[in-house]
Amino acid sequence: MAEDSGQDKSEEPTGKRITDARKKGQIPRSKELDTFVSLMTGVIMLMFLGNGIVEGLMVLMKQQFQISRELIFDPNSTVLLFDQVLLDGILLIFPFGIVMMVMALMRPMMMGGWNVSMEAMQPKWSKFNPIKGFKRMFGMQGVIELLKALLKTSLILFVAKILYDIYLPEFMGLSNESVNSAIYHSADILMYCLLILSATLILLVVIDVPYQLWKYKKDMMMTKQEVKDEHKDSDGNPQVKGRIRQLQMAMAQGRMMNDVPNADVIVTNPTHFAVALKYDPNSSGAPVVLAKGTDLIAAQIRNIATGADVPLVAVPPLARALYYSTEIGEEIPAGLFLVVAQVLAYIFQLKAAKTGFGEKPSMPTDLKVPEEFRQS
């Protein structure tokens, strides 16, 4: 729709745009790079393994010409011989095939990376439309592909003509060599010619790879409207987001209230603030805030604590300091250690007195909250 409105694609592609394109199979690819890598790998491997493959094939051929008459007229032996020759032939070319297969798997990593797109695999009947086919054939992309094919053909023919002029005398001199020497010599000449012909494709690669990267980026560019629409889709409807936040807050509040009975003390304002604290003497950490709230939530915390027999201590400056300085699930700051320790000591003495150990303590009156934590 943005394209139909005539807007210019001036915006860089977003991450979502590129991800969606990869799902559709749209990634930068260079056929020239793939062809060049495959040919160079094949030729180089033949240069290293070619002599061994040729020698192995010659041995196989000699063996087949030396088969006894009895074996030839024995159907069972003939089948076994064929199986053996086939297996030996496969073993000869197996290293070459393995390297080529590995290269075929690694080749996509050079440009675009691995990408499996089920959407791209699905048949599209629009591709069988002859009218659209002619448009693609005579469109700009078709013209570019035609020019690349002409350039590739001209380049290979030009280099082949030069190699022909250089190696023709050497080829003509093969007739003066022995059969074995001529076979190996001609194989060497063929390998060098194939290597040079394959190497000439680097010129096409140097042109095609930057072009494909530029074209891919150009196709991925977005209009301002497309960017706005994508942000709108990603952010979602404000009302829906608000409802989600409400549900999240409700769930968090529910979990928080479930932790209140596990608290050691509830520090209150006493009516506007309530903070539930838990301290584990066996751990090396500081007291942790299990729940906190103001007004109605504070009242709910106090009601749950009262029902669970969790003591409430009214220390307004400390309640406000804890509420504003510490989030739920966090340890209290170091500056509040002393005053909180005094409150907890009072609570632990109070619990001990209820079980018959010691006298009922008095609430400390000299609780001082550091000035940097005081809230008005």
C-alpha positions in Angstrom: 0.0 0.0 0.0 2.8 2.3 0.7 4.3 1.6 -2.6 1.0 2.4 -4.4 0.9 5.8 -2.6 4.0 6.8 -4.3 6.1 7.3 -1.2 9.9 7.0 -1.5 11.6 4.1 0.3 14.0 6.3 2.3 14.0 4.4 5.6 16.5 1.8 6.6 14.9 -1.7 7.0 13.9 -2.7 10.5 14.9 -6.0 12.2 11.3 -7.2 11.8 11.4 -6.4 8.1 14.6 -8.4 7.5 13.3 -11.3 9.7 10.0 -11.5 7.8 11.9 -11.4 4.5 14.1 -14.3 5.6 11.0 -16.3 6.4 9.9 -15.8 2.9 13.3 -16.9 1.5 14.4 -13.4 0.6 18.1 -13.3 1.3 21.1 -11.9 -0.6 22.5 -14.6 -2.9 25.0 -14.5 -5.7 24.9 -17.3 -8.3 28.2 -16.2 -9.6 29.8 -16.6 -6.2 28.3 -20.1 -5.8 29.5 -21.1 -9.3 33.0 -19.8 -8.7 33.4 -21.5 -5.3 32.1 -24.8 -6.6 34.3 -24.8 -9.7 37.5 -23.7 -7.8 36.9 -26.3 -5.1 36.3 -29.1 -7.7 39.4 -28.2 -9.7 41.7 -27.8 -6.7 40.5 -31.2 -5.4 41.1 -32.8 -8.7 44.6 -31.4 -8.8 45.4 -33.0 -5.5 43.4 -36.3 -6.0 43.3 -36.5 -9.8 46.4 -38.7 -10.1 45.2 -41.1 -7.5 41.8 -41.4 -9.2 43.3 -41.9 -12.6 45.7 -44.6 -11.3 42.9 -46.3 -9.5 40.7 -46.3 -12.6 43.5 -47.7 -14.8 44.0 -50.5 -12.3 40.3 -51.3 -12.4 40.3 -51.3 -16.2 43.3 -53.7 -16.4 41.7 -56.0 -13.9 38.5 -56.2 -16.1 40.6 -57.1 -19.2 42.3 -59.9 -17.3 39.1 -61.8 -16.1 39.3 -65.5 -16.8 36.9 -67.2 -19.3 35.3 -69.2 -16.5 34.3 -66.1 -14.5 32.9 -64.4 -17.6 30.5 -67.3 -18.3 29.5 -67.7 -14.6 26.5 -65.4 -14.0 27.0 -65.4 -10.2 30.6 -64.4 -10.5 29.8 -61.7 -13.0 27.4 -60.0 -10.6 29.9 -60.2 -7.8 32.6 -58.7 -10.1 30.3 -55.8 -11.1 29.5 -55.1 -7.4 33.1 -55.1 -6.5 34.1 -52.7 -9.4 31.2 -50.4 -8.5 32.3 -50.3 -4.9 36.0 -49.7 -5.8 34.9 -46.9 -8.1 32.8 -45.2 -5.4 35.7 -45.5 -2.9 38.0 -43.8 -5.5 35.8 -40.7 -5.8 34.5 -40.7 -2.2 37.0 -38.2 -0.8 36.2 -35.8 -3.7 32.5 -36.2 -3.2 32.7 -35.6 0.5 34.7 -32.4 0.0 32.2 -31.1 -2.6 29.3 -31.9 -0.3 30.8 -30.1 2.6 31.6 -27.1 0.4 28.0 -27.2 -0.8 26.8 -27.0 2.8 29.3 -24.3 3.8 28.8 -22.1 0.7 25.7 -20.3 1.9 27.7 -19.0 4.9 29.7 -16.8 2.5 26.7 -14.7 1.7 23.2 -14.6 3.2 23.8 -17.5 5.6 21.7 -20.7 6.0 18.0 -20.2 5.5 15.2 -22.8 5.3 12.0 -21.2 4.2 8.9 -23.3 4.0 7.0 -20.4 2.5 9.5 -20.2 -0.4 9.1 -24.0 -1.0 5.3 -23.7 -1.4 4.3 -23.7 -5.1 3.1 -20.3 -6.4 0.7 -20.6 -9.3 1.4 -17.0 -10.3 4.8 -18.1 -11.5 3.1 -20.3 -14.2 1.4 -17.2 -15.6 2.9 -16.6 -19.0 2.2 -12.8 -18.9 4.1 -12.4 -15.7 6.8 -14.6 -17.0 7.3 -12.3 -20.0 7.4 -9.3 -17.7 10.1 -10.9 -15.6 12.0 -11.9 -18.7 12.0 -8.5 -20.3 12.1 -6.5 -17.0 15.2 -4.8 -15.6 16.2 -7.9 -13.7 15.9 -10.1 -16.8 18.1 -7.6 -18.8 20.7 -7.6 -16.0 20.8 -11.5 -16.0 21.1 -11.5 -19.8 24.1 -9.1 -19.6 25.7 -11.2 -17.0 25.3 -14.3 -19.1 26.8 -12.6 -22.2 29.7 -11.3 -20.1 30.3 -14.7 -18.6 30.2 -16.4 -22.0 32.5 -13.8 -23.7 35.0 -13.9 -20.8 35.2 -17.7 -20.9 35.5 -17.8 -24.7 38.2 -15.1 -24.6 40.3 -16.9 -22.0 39.7 -20.3 -23.7 41.1 -18.9 -27.0 44.2 -17.6 -25.2 44.7 -21.0 -23.5 44.1 -22.8 -26.8 46.9 -20.7 -28.5 49.3 -21.3 -25.6 48.8 -25.1 -25.1 48.1 -26.2 -28.7 51.8 -27.0 -29.4 52.0 -28.9 -26.2 48.9 -30.9 -27.0 50.3 -31.7 -30.4 53.5 -33.0 -28.9 51.7 -35.6 -26.8 51.8 -38.0 -29.7 55.5 -38.3 -29.2 55.2 -39.5 -25.6 54.4 -42.9 -24.2 50.8 -43.7 -23.5 51.1 -43.4 -19.7 53.1 -40.2 -19.9 50.7 -38.7 -22.4 47.7 -39.5 -20.2 49.3 -37.8 -17.1 50.6 -34.9 -19.2 47.2 -34.2 -20.8 45.5 -34.4 -17.4 47.9 -31.8 -16.1 47.3 -29.5 -19.0 43.5 -30.0 -18.6 43.7 -29.2 -14.9 45.7 -26.0 -15.4 43.2 -24.9 -18.1 40.2 -25.6 -15.9 41.9 -23.8 -13.0 42.5 -20.7 -15.1 39.0 -20.7 -16.6 37.5 -21.0 -13.2 39.7 -18.3 -11.8 38.5 -15.8 -14.5 35.0 -16.0 -12.9 36.4 -13.9 -10.0 35.8 -10.9 -12.2 32.1 -11.6 -12.3 32.0 -12.3 -8.6 33.6 -8.9 -7.8 30.8 -7.3 -9.8 27.9 -9.5 -8.8 28.3 -9.7 -5.0 28.3 -5.9 -4.4 25.3 -5.6 -6.8 23.3 -8.3 -5.0 24.0 -6.7 -1.6 23.0 -3.3 -3.0 19.8 -4.7 -4.6 18.8 -6.6 -1.5 19.2 -3.5 0.7 17.3 -1.5 -1.9 14.4 -4.0 -1.9 14.4 -4.0 1.9 14.2 -0.2 2.2 10.9 1.0 3.7 8.7 4.1 3.3 7.9 6.3 6.4 4.4 4.9 6.4 5.6 1.3 6.4 7.8 2.1 9.4 4.9 3.7 11.2 2.6 0.8 10.5 5.2 -1.7 11.7 5.7 0.2 14.9 1.9 0.4 15.4 1.6 -3.4 14.8 4.6 -4.1 17.1 3.4 -1.9 19.9 -0.2 -3.0 19.7 -3.4 -1.2 20.5 -2.9 1.2 23.5 -6.2 -0.1 25.1 -5.0 -3.7 24.8 -1.6 -2.8 26.3 -3.3 -1.0 29.2 -5.4 -4.0 29.8 -2.4 -6.3 29.7 -0.6 -4.0 32.2 -3.6 -4.2 34.5 -3.6 -7.9 34.4 0.1 -8.1 35.0 -0.2 -5.8 38.0 -3.1 -7.9 39.4 -1.0 -11.0 39.0 2.0 -9.4 40.7 -0.2 -8.1 43.5 -1.7 -11.6 44.0 1.8 -13.1 44.3 2.8 -10.3 46.6 -0.2 -10.9 48.9 0.6 -14.6 49.0 4.0 -13.8 50.5 2.7 -11.6 53.3 2.1 -14.5 55.8 5.8 -15.4 55.4 7.0 -12.0 56.6 8.6 -11.4 60.0 7.2 -8.0 60.5 5.0 -5.4 58.8 6.3 -1.8 59.1 3.4 0.6 58.8 2.7 4.4 58.6 0.4 3.2 60.2 -2.5 3.7 57.7 -1.0 5.0 54.4 2.0 2.7 54.0 2.8 -0.9 54.8 6.0 -2.8 54.0 6.4 -6.6 54.7 10.0 -7.6 55.7 11.6 -11.1 55.9 15.0 -11.9 57.3 16.8 -15.2 57.2 19.4 -15.4 60.0 21.1 -18.4 58.2 21.9 -16.4 55.1 24.5 -13.7 54.7 22.0 -11.3 53.0 20.1 -8.4 54.3 16.3 -8.4 55.1 14.1 -8.6 52.0 10.9 -6.7 51.1 8.2 -9.3 50.4 5.3 -6.8 49.8 4.6 -3.1 50.0 1.7 -0.8 49.2 -0.2 2.4 50.1 -3.8 3.1 51.1 -6.1 0.2 50.0 -3.2 -2.1 49.3 -1.6 -1.2 52.6 -4.8 -2.0 54.3 -5.0 -5.4 52.6 -1.5 -6.2 53.6 -2.3 -5.3 57.2 -5.5 -7.5 57.2 -3.6 -10.5 55.8 -0.8 -10.0 58.3 -3.3 -9.8 61.2 -5.0 -13.0 60.1 -1.6 -14.8 59.8 -0.4 -13.5 63.2 2.4 -11.4 61.6 3.3 -8.5 64.0 2.7 -4.9 62.8 5.1 -2.1 63.9 4.2 1.5 63.3 7.3 3.4 62.4 6.1 6.0 59.8 9.5 7.4 58.7 10.9 3.9 58.3 7.8 2.7 56.4 8.1 5.6 53.9 11.8 5.1 53.5 11.4 1.3 52.8 8.6 1.9 50.4 10.4 4.5 48.3 14.0 2.9 48.4 13.4 -0.8 47.9 11.4 -2.8 45.3 9.6 -6.0 46.0 12.0 -8.9 46.2 15.1 -6.7 46.8 17.2 -6.4 49.9 17.0 -3.2 51.9 19.8 -0.6 51.3 22.8 -0.6 53.7 21.8 2.8 55.1 18.7 1.2 56.7 20.4 -1.8 58.2 20.7 -0.4 61.7 17.1 0.8 62.1 15.6 -2.3 60.6 17.9 -4.5 62.8 16.5 -2.7 65.9 12.9 -3.4 64.7 13.7 -7.1 64.0 15.4 -7.5 67.3 12.3 -6.2 69.0 10.1 -8.6 67.0 12.3 -11.7 67.7 12.3 -10.8 71.4 8.6 -10.4 71.3 8.2 -13.9 69.7 10.5 -15.4 72.3 8.5 -13.8 75.1 5.3 -15.4 73.7 6.8 -18.8 74.0 7.9 -18.3 77.5 11.5 -17.2 77.0 12.2 -13.8 78.5 10.0 -10.9 79.3 7.9 -8.9 76.9 10.2 -6.2 75.4 9.4 -2.6 75.0 9.2 -1.0 71.5 12.4 1.0 70.9 11.8 4.7 70.9 15.2 5.9 69.5 14.7 4.6 66.0 16.4 7.0 63.6 16.1 6.9 59.8 19.1 8.5 58.0 18.3 11.8 56.5 19.0 10.6 52.9 16.2 8.1 53.2 13.6 10.3 54.8 10.4 11.0 52.8 8.0 13.8 53.5 
